[in-house]
Structure formats: C-alpha cells, structure tokens
Amino acid sequence: MSRKNRVLAGVVGLLLLAVVLFAAFYIAAEADHDCAGEDCPVCACIRLCEAILHRIGGGKTEQSFLLVSTVLLVAALTFSAFAASANTPVSEKIRLNN
C-alpha cells in the first residue's frame, strides 16, 4: 500500500470516528430538550444522528464497538507512522561531531 493510500485511509478513519462521536454526543446532550411538537428541529437532528449510528454500526452494539475500536486502532497506527517518519539526524545524514 502506498503512503498516499495509507494517509487517505487514516483520514477517512478519523472522519468516521468524528462522525460517530459527534452524533453520540449530540444525542446525549439534547436528550432532555424542550420539545416544540411535531416539527421540532432538535428531534429531527436526533433522529438523523440515530440513523447515522444505526447505518454505521448495523444497529448492533457488538458491531459498533468493533467498528469504533478498529477506527481507533487505525488512527493510532497512522499517528505512529507519522511519528516514526519524523526527520532524525540519521535520516538527514547530518554528522554529529562532538
């Protein structure tokens, strides 16, 4: 896999994680809002967030946990790949004379 594809996969994984986390946090934050009736915009957003979570996780808790843990693993591996590719004196071929 080329470096470009790995970076792209990491970015997509992080975006997926952000969508899942923001949807879950929005549902938790607005769970006890003052509902305005049938056309409540907050309720519409909550239904949309629930639909996103059900589509991503298939509606099952085990699959959602596996998906989130996989995305976190990919994010950690991507971060470690960037940290490992940092410039060092050896990679820059700098001679350190003491």
C-alpha positions, 0 to 999 in steps of 0.5 A: 500500500502506498503512503498516499493510500495509507494517509487517505485511509487514516483520514477517512478513519478519523472522519468516521470516528468524528462522525460517530462521536459527534452524533453520540454526543449530540444525542446525549446532550439534547436528550432532555430538550424542550420539545416544540411538537411535531416539527421540532428541529432538535428531534429531527437532528436526533433522529438523523444522528440515530440513523447515522449510528444505526447505518454505521454500526448495523444497529448492533452494539457488538458491531459498533464497538468493533467498528469504533475500536478498529477506527481507533486502532487505525488512527493510532497506527497512522499517528505512529507512522507519522511519528516514526517518519519524523526527520532524525539526524540519521535520516538527514545524514547530518554528522554529529561531531562532538 
